Amino acid sequence: DATEATFPSLVEEGNVLLDVWGPQCAPCIALMPAVEALEKKYGGRITLLKLNAPENRKLCRDLRIAGLPAYVTFRDGVEVERVTSTHASVDHIEAAIERLLGGAPAKGLPVPEHLQ
């Protein structure tokens, strides 16, 4: 699991899928096994990183996470895409992973400087 202290180093290299979840979020809990299976399916090509939102509120604000569940793909520390609560399904998450691995251009901002 990521924290504010560990997050920057965990996303700075490679392809990362960030799973932002909460223990009271039923859709988060329901999707968790399928998301973990996606990490296994893609072998070493992606790293799954989990972020407990209630325990890391400041980091969620810094990342502009507005609702749960949220899944964010990163390539070498730069956000590529988000799958948010309104579109959170295994199919949408897997499609985001495919676009990440396919070289989709970054749409987001680098990890905020104060977190680096």
C-alpha positions in Angstrom: 0.0 0.0 0.0 1.1 3.5 -0.8 1.4 6.4 1.6 2.2 10.0 1.1 5.8 9.2 2.0 6.2 6.2 -0.3 4.0 7.2 -3.2 6.5 9.2 -5.3 9.1 6.5 -5.3 6.6 3.8 -6.1 5.3 5.5 -9.3 8.5 7.1 -10.5 9.5 4.2 -12.8 7.6 1.9 -15.0 3.9 1.3 -15.6 1.7 1.6 -12.5 -2.0 1.1 -11.9 -3.0 3.0 -8.8 -6.1 1.6 -7.1 -7.6 4.3 -4.8 -10.1 2.6 -2.5 -11.8 2.8 0.8 -12.9 0.2 3.3 -16.5 1.5 3.3 -16.6 1.6 -0.6 -18.6 -1.4 -1.7 -17.7 -1.1 -5.4 -14.0 -0.8 -4.4 -14.1 -4.0 -2.4 -16.1 -5.8 -5.2 -13.6 -4.8 -7.9 -10.5 -5.5 -5.8 -10.1 -9.3 -6.7 -10.6 -8.6 -10.4 -8.0 -5.8 -10.3 -5.5 -8.0 -8.5 -6.1 -10.6 -11.2 -5.3 -8.0 -13.9 -1.9 -7.4 -12.2 -1.2 -11.2 -12.5 -2.5 -11.3 -16.1 -0.1 -8.7 -17.2 2.9 -10.2 -15.3 5.7 -7.8 -14.7 4.4 -5.3 -17.3 2.4 -3.3 -14.7 2.7 -2.8 -10.9 -0.5 -2.6 -8.9 -0.3 0.0 -6.1 -3.1 0.4 -3.6 -4.0 3.7 -1.8 -6.4 3.6 1.1 -8.2 6.9 0.6 -9.4 7.5 4.2 -5.9 7.0 5.6 -4.3 9.2 2.9 -6.7 12.1 2.5 -4.0 14.7 1.8 -2.5 12.6 -0.9 -5.9 12.1 -2.5 -6.5 15.8 -2.5 -3.0 16.4 -4.1 -3.8 13.8 -6.8 -7.3 15.4 -7.3 -9.2 12.2 -6.5 -12.8 13.3 -6.2 -14.6 9.9 -5.7 -14.2 6.2 -5.2 -13.3 3.9 -6.7 -10.6 5.6 -8.8 -7.9 3.9 -10.9 -5.1 5.9 -12.2 -2.4 4.7 -14.6 1.1 6.2 -14.5 4.1 5.8 -16.7 7.4 6.9 -15.2 5.7 9.1 -12.6 3.3 10.9 -15.0 -0.4 10.2 -15.1 -1.7 8.7 -18.3 -5.3 8.1 -17.6 -8.1 7.8 -15.0 -11.0 5.4 -14.6 -13.4 6.9 -12.1 -16.4 5.8 -10.2 -18.8 6.4 -13.0 -16.8 4.3 -15.4 -15.2 1.9 -13.0 -15.5 -1.6 -14.4 -13.0 -4.4 -15.0 -13.4 -3.8 -18.7 -12.7 -0.1 -18.5 -9.7 -0.7 -16.1 -8.2 -3.3 -18.4 -8.7 -1.0 -21.5 -6.8 1.7 -19.6 -4.0 -0.8 -18.9 -3.9 -1.7 -22.6 -3.6 1.9 -23.6 -0.9 2.5 -21.0 1.1 -0.5 -22.3 0.4 0.5 -25.9 2.1 3.9 -25.3 -0.8 6.2 -24.9 0.4 9.8 -24.3 0.3 11.2 -20.9 -2.9 13.2 -20.2 -2.2 14.2 -16.7 0.4 16.0 -14.8 3.6 14.7 -13.2 3.4 13.8 -9.5 3.2 17.1 -7.7 6.6 18.4 -6.9 6.0 18.7 -3.1 5.5 14.9 -3.1 8.7 14.2 -4.9 
